[in-house]
């Protein structure tokens, strides 16, 4: 398994800023920047923005250099509204790979409208292991392609925390090439050539979270479907169904028990990159995204969070455990093929007034460790 570990200048900056904060005298400009960024001295209702450089290394990319940014705000600067957030990340590697990621969860005034989406525009290698729950740990190929993936939900409040709306998905792969890592030939999957797929559907959401980056109490549930069809330009015809349920219980003022159940299934002739994919930085941490893939995928995870520890104002931690599997159909999901991953991580309170932490997690699976550094909790 290719392991990816990010070492960021941002972490070093945090440590330096803490040391500076203990000094009695600081240069005025430096002190203003440090207080504004790391000690969040601005009023709670005001928007907040931070950008910082990142450095990473992975066997398939070599050295990677990037910039991450986060913007958070309350609609109309009213803290009774839910906290909206926009995340951005762009990178380039020494292997001439590049990408731009954009994620957002935006609430209008009084939470009447909810816009939830993400975009990925990149040329980045995908490791292909095959399809099914029992593929070996050997990588079959590295898939190089230009990829664009844009998913958007536009949801309208119906009553209370219940929303209904339209969902759309656009995915395109171009200049696709499979570089075999095996001596034996293998059958190329659907989507091994350039293809474009467009999906439209309906989503139902229940969401009473106040801060999507660090939920201390509440429930989030989403279910719906996306239909991809030749009639509106898709090269493949299939339907994707999904269910995501998350529940958060405060144990003490600074401790939270979080849980998630996730299910997705594909009915029809889907390309390999739009099958149900297991792994990633949020669910089943420790597994490479797409390490296991098939028509159906079910998983769950639990996490216990200390935000922060009782003996410090800034530092916390979390421990997590997840399990999941894939299969050729929902009826074929088998507990005997269950994969397990777990780990722990540290937390640093970045924006005190808005209760936003950075996380650095180390997760372990049958393939070894995985390392993750992000702003905001994984779910």
C-alpha positions as CSV (number, residue, x, y, z in Angstrom):
1,X,0.0,0.0,0.0
2,X,1.3,3.5,-0.9
3,X,1.3,5.5,2.3
4,X,1.0,9.3,2.2
5,X,2.3,11.4,5.1
6,X,2.0,15.2,5.1
7,X,4.5,17.3,7.1
8,X,3.3,20.9,7.1
9,X,4.9,24.2,7.7
10,X,1.6,25.0,9.4
11,X,2.3,22.6,12.3
12,X,5.7,24.3,12.9
13,X,4.1,27.7,12.7
14,X,1.6,26.6,15.5
15,X,4.5,25.6,17.8
16,X,6.4,28.7,17.1
17,X,3.3,30.9,17.7
18,X,2.7,29.2,21.1
19,X,6.3,29.9,22.2
20,X,5.9,33.5,21.0
21,X,2.7,33.9,23.0
22,X,4.6,33.2,26.2
23,X,7.0,36.0,25.6
24,X,6.2,39.3,27.3
25,X,7.3,41.5,24.5
26,X,6.5,40.9,20.8
27,X,6.9,43.0,17.7
28,X,3.5,44.7,17.1
29,X,2.9,43.3,13.6
30,X,3.9,39.7,14.5
31,X,1.8,39.8,17.6
32,X,-1.2,41.0,15.7
33,X,-0.9,38.3,13.0
34,X,-0.3,35.5,15.6
35,X,-3.3,36.6,17.7
36,X,-5.6,37.0,14.7
37,X,-4.7,33.6,13.2
38,X,-4.0,31.3,16.0
39,X,-5.6,32.9,19.0
40,X,-8.8,34.1,17.2
41,X,-9.1,37.4,18.9
42,X,-11.7,38.7,16.5
43,X,-15.3,38.7,17.6
44,X,-17.2,35.5,17.2
45,X,-19.7,36.7,14.6
46,X,-17.0,38.0,12.2
47,X,-15.8,35.8,9.2
48,X,-12.5,34.1,9.6
49,X,-9.9,33.2,6.9
50,X,-6.6,31.3,7.0
51,X,-4.2,30.1,4.3
52,X,-1.1,28.1,4.8
53,X,1.5,26.1,2.8
54,X,1.8,22.3,2.9
55,X,4.5,19.9,2.0
56,X,3.9,16.1,1.4
57,X,5.7,13.1,0.1
58,X,4.2,9.9,-1.4
59,X,5.9,7.2,-3.5
60,X,3.6,7.8,-6.4
61,X,4.0,11.6,-6.4
62,X,7.4,12.2,-4.8
63,X,7.5,15.7,-3.2
64,X,4.2,17.6,-3.3
65,X,3.8,21.3,-2.5
66,X,0.5,23.0,-1.9
67,X,-1.6,25.7,-0.3
68,X,-4.6,25.1,1.9
69,X,-7.2,27.7,2.8
70,X,-10.3,27.9,5.0
71,X,-13.0,30.5,5.2
72,X,-15.8,30.3,7.8
73,X,-18.7,32.6,8.5
74,X,-22.2,33.0,9.9
75,X,-24.9,34.3,7.6
76,X,-25.7,37.9,8.3
77,X,-23.0,37.6,11.1
78,X,-25.7,36.1,13.3
79,X,-24.2,33.4,15.5
80,X,-27.6,31.8,15.9
81,X,-27.2,30.7,12.3
82,X,-25.2,27.6,11.5
83,X,-21.5,28.0,10.8
84,X,-20.8,27.9,7.0
85,X,-17.4,26.8,5.7
86,X,-15.4,26.8,2.4
87,X,-12.3,24.7,2.1
88,X,-9.8,25.0,-0.7
89,X,-6.6,23.0,-1.5
90,X,-4.3,23.2,-4.5
91,X,-1.1,21.3,-5.1
92,X,1.7,20.4,-7.6
93,X,4.2,17.6,-7.4
94,X,7.7,17.0,-8.8
95,X,6.1,14.3,-11.1
96,X,4.1,17.1,-12.8
97,X,0.8,16.2,-11.1
98,X,-1.5,18.9,-9.9
99,X,-4.9,19.5,-8.5
100,X,-7.5,21.8,-7.0
101,X,-10.0,20.7,-4.3
102,X,-13.0,22.8,-3.2
103,X,-15.5,21.8,-0.5
104,X,-18.3,23.8,1.0
105,X,-21.2,23.6,3.4
106,X,-23.2,26.8,3.3
107,X,-26.3,27.8,5.2
108,X,-28.4,30.8,4.4
109,X,-30.0,33.1,7.0
110,X,-32.2,31.0,9.4
111,X,-30.8,27.9,7.6
112,X,-33.6,28.1,5.0
113,X,-31.3,27.0,2.3
114,X,-28.4,24.5,2.5
115,X,-25.7,24.2,-0.2
116,X,-23.5,21.2,0.2
117,X,-20.8,20.2,-2.4
118,X,-17.3,19.5,-3.5
119,X,-15.1,19.7,-6.5
120,X,-11.9,17.9,-7.6
121,X,-10.0,18.9,-10.6
122,X,-6.7,17.1,-10.9
123,X,-4.2,14.9,-12.6
124,X,-3.2,12.5,-10.0
125,X,-2.4,8.7,-10.0
126,X,-5.0,6.3,-8.7
127,X,-3.9,2.9,-7.4
128,X,-6.0,0.1,-8.8
129,X,-6.3,-3.2,-6.9
130,X,-9.2,-4.7,-8.8
131,X,-12.8,-5.2,-8.0
132,X,-14.4,-7.1,-5.1
133,X,-14.0,-7.8,-1.4
134,X,-11.2,-10.4,-1.8
135,X,-8.7,-8.7,-4.1
136,X,-5.1,-9.2,-3.0
137,X,-2.9,-6.6,-1.4
138,X,-0.9,-6.3,-4.6
139,X,-1.5,-3.3,-6.8
140,X,-2.5,-4.2,-10.3
141,X,-1.9,-0.9,-11.9
142,X,-1.4,2.9,-11.6
143,X,-4.1,4.8,-13.4
144,X,-3.1,8.2,-14.8
145,X,-5.8,10.5,-16.0
146,X,-7.1,14.0,-16.0
147,X,-10.2,14.0,-13.8
148,X,-13.0,16.4,-13.0
149,X,-15.5,15.6,-10.3
150,X,-18.2,18.1,-9.2
151,X,-21.0,17.2,-6.9
152,X,-23.6,19.7,-5.6
153,X,-26.7,19.6,-3.5
154,X,-29.2,22.5,-3.4
155,X,-31.5,21.8,-0.5
156,X,-34.5,23.7,0.9
157,X,-35.7,23.6,4.4
158,X,-39.1,22.0,4.7
159,X,-39.7,22.0,8.4
160,X,-37.3,22.3,11.3
161,X,-34.0,20.6,10.4
162,X,-35.5,18.6,7.5
163,X,-34.4,19.5,3.9
164,X,-35.3,18.3,0.4
165,X,-33.7,19.2,-2.8
166,X,-31.8,18.4,-6.0
167,X,-28.5,16.6,-6.3
168,X,-26.2,16.6,-9.3
169,X,-22.9,15.0,-10.2
170,X,-20.5,15.5,-13.0
171,X,-17.5,13.3,-13.5
172,X,-15.0,13.1,-16.4
173,X,-11.9,11.1,-17.0
174,X,-9.6,12.0,-20.0
175,X,-6.2,10.8,-21.2
176,X,-6.7,7.6,-19.2
177,X,-3.9,5.1,-19.1
178,X,-3.4,1.9,-17.0
179,X,0.3,1.3,-16.2
180,X,0.4,-2.4,-15.2
181,X,2.4,-3.3,-12.1
182,X,1.8,-7.1,-12.6
183,X,3.5,-9.4,-15.0
184,X,0.3,-11.2,-15.7
185,X,-2.3,-9.4,-17.8
186,X,-5.7,-8.5,-16.3
187,X,-9.0,-7.4,-17.8
188,X,-9.4,-3.6,-17.9
189,X,-12.5,-2.5,-16.1
190,X,-15.4,-0.2,-17.3
191,X,-14.1,3.3,-17.7
192,X,-10.6,2.4,-18.8
193,X,-11.0,4.8,-21.6
194,X,-12.1,8.5,-21.7
195,X,-15.6,9.0,-20.4
196,X,-18.0,11.6,-19.0
197,X,-20.9,10.8,-16.7
198,X,-23.6,13.2,-15.5
199,X,-26.1,12.3,-12.8
200,X,-29.2,14.0,-11.4
201,X,-31.3,13.0,-8.5
202,X,-33.2,13.9,-5.3
203,X,-31.8,14.1,-1.8
204,X,-33.4,14.1,1.6
205,X,-31.4,15.6,4.5
206,X,-32.0,16.0,8.2
207,X,-29.4,18.2,9.8
208,X,-29.5,19.9,13.2
209,X,-25.7,20.4,13.5
210,X,-24.5,23.9,14.4
211,X,-20.9,23.6,13.5
212,X,-20.1,21.2,10.7
213,X,-16.4,21.3,11.3
214,X,-16.7,20.2,15.0
215,X,-20.1,18.8,15.9
216,X,-20.6,18.5,19.7
217,X,-24.3,17.4,19.6
218,X,-26.8,16.5,16.9
219,X,-27.8,14.3,14.0
220,X,-27.1,14.4,10.3
221,X,-28.8,12.1,7.9
222,X,-28.8,12.0,4.1
223,X,-30.4,9.7,1.6
224,X,-31.2,9.8,-2.0
225,X,-30.2,8.7,-5.5
226,X,-28.4,9.9,-8.6
227,X,-29.3,8.7,-12.1
228,X,-26.7,8.7,-14.9
229,X,-28.2,8.3,-18.3
230,X,-27.3,8.6,-22.0
231,X,-30.3,11.0,-22.4
232,X,-28.3,13.8,-20.7
233,X,-24.9,13.0,-21.9
234,X,-23.6,10.1,-19.8
235,X,-21.4,7.5,-21.4
236,X,-22.5,4.9,-18.9
237,X,-26.0,4.3,-17.6
238,X,-26.5,3.5,-13.9
239,X,-28.1,4.6,-10.7
240,X,-26.3,5.3,-7.4
241,X,-28.1,5.1,-4.1
242,X,-26.7,6.4,-0.8
243,X,-27.4,6.6,2.9
244,X,-25.3,8.5,5.4
245,X,-26.3,8.8,9.1
246,X,-24.2,10.5,11.8
247,X,-25.0,10.9,15.5
248,X,-23.2,13.0,18.1
249,X,-23.6,12.7,21.9
250,X,-21.9,15.0,24.4
251,X,-20.5,13.0,27.3
252,X,-19.1,15.9,29.2
253,X,-18.5,19.6,28.2
254,X,-15.3,18.6,26.4
255,X,-15.9,15.0,25.4
256,X,-18.0,13.8,22.5
257,X,-19.0,10.4,21.2
258,X,-19.5,10.4,17.4
259,X,-20.9,7.6,15.3
260,X,-21.6,7.1,11.6
261,X,-23.3,4.5,9.4
262,X,-22.8,4.7,5.6
263,X,-24.2,2.7,2.7
264,X,-24.0,3.1,-1.1
265,X,-24.9,0.9,-4.0
266,X,-24.7,1.1,-7.8
267,X,-27.3,-0.5,-10.1
268,X,-26.3,-0.7,-13.7
269,X,-23.1,-0.4,-15.8
270,X,-20.9,2.0,-13.8
271,X,-17.2,2.8,-14.6
272,X,-14.5,1.7,-12.1
273,X,-14.0,5.2,-10.7
274,X,-17.8,5.5,-9.8
275,X,-18.2,2.1,-8.1
276,X,-18.7,2.1,-4.3
277,X,-15.2,2.9,-3.0
278,X,-13.9,2.0,0.4
279,X,-11.2,4.0,2.2
280,X,-10.0,7.6,2.4
281,X,-9.4,10.4,4.9
282,X,-12.9,10.4,6.5
283,X,-14.4,6.9,6.6
284,X,-12.3,3.7,6.9
285,X,-9.1,5.7,7.6
286,X,-6.1,3.5,7.1
287,X,-7.3,2.2,3.7
288,X,-6.3,3.8,0.5
289,X,-9.4,5.3,-1.3
290,X,-10.6,2.6,-3.6
291,X,-8.5,-0.2,-2.0
292,X,-11.7,-2.2,-2.2
293,X,-14.4,-1.3,-4.7
294,X,-17.6,-2.9,-6.0
295,X,-21.3,-2.3,-6.6
296,X,-22.2,-2.1,-2.9
297,X,-20.4,-0.8,0.2
298,X,-21.5,-0.6,3.8
299,X,-19.4,0.7,6.7
300,X,-19.6,2.2,10.1
301,X,-17.3,4.0,12.5
302,X,-17.2,5.4,16.1
303,X,-14.9,8.1,17.5
304,X,-14.4,9.4,21.0
305,X,-13.1,13.0,21.1
306,X,-11.5,15.1,23.8
307,X,-12.0,18.7,22.7
308,X,-9.8,19.7,24.4
309,X,-8.3,17.9,27.4
310,X,-9.4,19.3,30.8
311,X,-5.8,20.3,31.7
312,X,-5.2,22.5,28.6
313,X,-7.1,25.0,26.5
314,X,-5.7,24.1,23.1
315,X,-4.8,20.4,22.8
316,X,-7.1,17.4,22.5
317,X,-7.2,14.0,21.0
318,X,-9.5,11.3,19.5
319,X,-9.6,7.6,19.1
320,X,-11.6,5.9,16.4
321,X,-12.6,2.4,15.1
322,X,-14.2,1.5,11.8
323,X,-15.4,-1.5,9.9
324,X,-16.8,-2.1,6.4
325,X,-16.9,-4.2,3.3
326,X,-17.9,-4.2,-0.4
327,X,-19.7,-6.7,-2.5
328,X,-21.2,-7.3,-6.0
329,X,-24.7,-6.4,-4.6
330,X,-26.4,-5.4,-1.4
331,X,-27.6,-9.0,-0.9
332,X,-24.0,-10.3,-1.3
333,X,-22.6,-8.1,1.6
334,X,-20.9,-10.6,3.9
335,X,-19.7,-10.0,7.4
336,X,-17.0,-12.6,6.8
337,X,-15.4,-10.1,4.4
338,X,-15.5,-7.3,6.9
339,X,-12.4,-5.1,7.0
340,X,-11.4,-3.2,10.2
341,X,-9.3,-0.1,10.8
342,X,-8.7,2.1,13.7
343,X,-6.3,4.6,15.3
344,X,-5.9,7.8,17.2
345,X,-4.9,11.4,16.7
346,X,-4.2,14.8,18.3
347,X,-6.2,17.9,18.0
348,X,-5.2,21.6,18.2
349,X,-7.8,24.3,18.8
350,X,-7.2,26.7,15.8
351,X,-10.1,29.1,16.0
352,X,-11.1,29.3,19.7
353,X,-14.2,31.5,19.2
354,X,-15.5,29.3,16.5
355,X,-14.6,26.0,18.1
356,X,-12.6,24.7,15.1
357,X,-9.7,22.2,15.5
358,X,-7.0,20.9,13.3
359,X,-6.5,17.1,13.3
360,X,-3.6,14.8,12.8
361,X,-4.6,11.2,12.7
362,X,-2.7,7.9,12.5
363,X,-4.9,5.0,11.3
364,X,-4.0,1.3,11.1
365,X,-5.4,-1.3,8.7
366,X,-4.3,-4.7,7.3
367,X,-2.2,-2.7,4.8
368,X,-0.3,-0.7,7.4
369,X,-0.6,2.9,8.7
370,X,-2.2,5.9,7.1
371,X,-1.6,9.5,8.1
372,X,-4.1,12.4,7.8
373,X,-3.8,16.1,8.5
374,X,-6.9,18.3,8.0
375,X,-8.8,21.2,9.5
376,X,-12.1,20.0,11.0
377,X,-13.2,16.6,12.2
378,X,-13.4,13.7,9.8
379,X,-17.2,13.5,10.1
